[in-house]
Amino acid sequence: MGLRLTRNLKNSGYIMSYHEVSSAGIASLYEKGVSVSDPGLCVPEADIVILAVPDVGLEKISADIIPSMKEGSLGLGVGDRQSSR
């Protein structure tokens, strides 16, 4: 989900910051010309924060990120359901 959003938004003209925790995800972002930002520095200044994580991780990530968002900013969760197929 996050990589699809990255492809669609990275050249949008907006100031974008990206966060990734997995080394494979970080490598994939670098291959696309995207560097990873420290959420502690960019989230408090962001007008919009998009959480592109699997549904199973949304609660934990939200609990970590939302308290550091500035008043009046928008938090948007977009995720994929993970199934046990």
C-alpha positions as CSV (number, residue, x, y, z in Angstrom):
1,M,0.0,0.0,0.0
2,G,2.7,2.5,1.0
3,L,4.7,2.0,-2.2
4,R,1.7,2.6,-4.4
5,L,1.0,5.8,-2.5
6,T,4.7,6.8,-2.8
7,R,4.6,6.3,-6.6
8,N,1.5,8.4,-6.9
9,L,2.5,11.2,-4.5
10,K,6.3,11.6,-4.6
11,N,6.2,14.0,-7.6
12,S,2.9,15.7,-6.6
13,G,4.4,19.1,-5.7
14,Y,3.7,18.6,-2.0
15,I,6.4,18.4,0.6
16,M,6.5,14.7,1.5
17,S,8.2,12.8,4.3
18,Y,8.4,9.0,4.4
19,H,8.9,6.6,7.3
20,E,9.7,2.9,7.0
21,V,10.9,0.4,9.7
22,S,11.9,-2.6,7.6
23,S,15.3,-2.7,5.9
24,A,13.6,-4.2,2.8
25,G,11.1,-1.3,2.7
26,I,13.9,1.3,3.2
27,A,15.9,-0.3,0.4
28,S,12.8,-0.2,-1.9
29,L,12.2,3.4,-1.1
30,Y,15.8,4.3,-1.9
31,E,15.5,2.5,-5.2
32,K,12.7,4.9,-6.0
33,G,14.7,7.9,-5.1
34,V,13.0,8.4,-1.7
35,S,14.8,8.9,1.6
36,V,13.3,8.0,4.9
37,S,12.5,10.7,7.5
38,D,12.4,10.7,11.3
39,P,8.7,10.8,12.2
40,G,9.7,12.6,15.4
41,L,10.8,15.5,13.3
42,C,8.3,15.5,10.5
43,V,5.0,14.4,12.1
44,P,4.6,17.4,14.5
45,E,5.0,19.8,11.5
46,A,2.7,17.9,9.1
47,D,-0.7,19.1,8.0
48,I,-1.7,15.6,6.8
49,V,-0.3,12.3,8.1
50,I,-1.1,9.2,6.0
51,L,-0.6,5.9,7.8
52,A,-0.3,3.3,5.1
53,V,0.1,0.1,7.2
54,P,-1.7,-3.2,7.3
55,D,-4.9,-3.2,9.4
56,V,-3.3,-5.3,12.1
57,G,-0.7,-2.7,12.8
58,L,-2.9,0.4,12.6
59,E,-3.8,0.6,16.3
60,K,-0.2,0.5,17.5
61,I,1.1,2.9,14.9
62,S,-1.8,5.3,15.5
63,A,-1.1,5.3,19.2
64,D,2.5,6.1,18.5
65,I,1.9,8.8,15.9
66,I,-1.3,10.6,16.7
67,P,-0.2,12.2,20.0
68,S,2.7,14.0,18.3
69,M,0.5,15.5,15.5
70,K,-0.2,19.2,15.7
71,E,-3.7,20.5,16.5
72,G,-5.9,20.8,13.4
73,S,-3.9,18.3,11.3
74,L,-5.5,15.4,9.5
75,G,-4.6,11.7,10.2
76,L,-5.6,9.3,7.5
77,G,-5.3,5.5,7.9
78,V,-5.2,3.5,4.6
79,G,-4.3,-0.2,4.9
80,D,-4.7,-3.6,3.5
81,R,-6.4,-6.3,5.3
82,Q,-4.1,-9.2,5.9
83,S,-5.8,-12.6,5.5
84,S,-4.6,-16.0,6.6
85,R,-5.1,-17.6,3.2
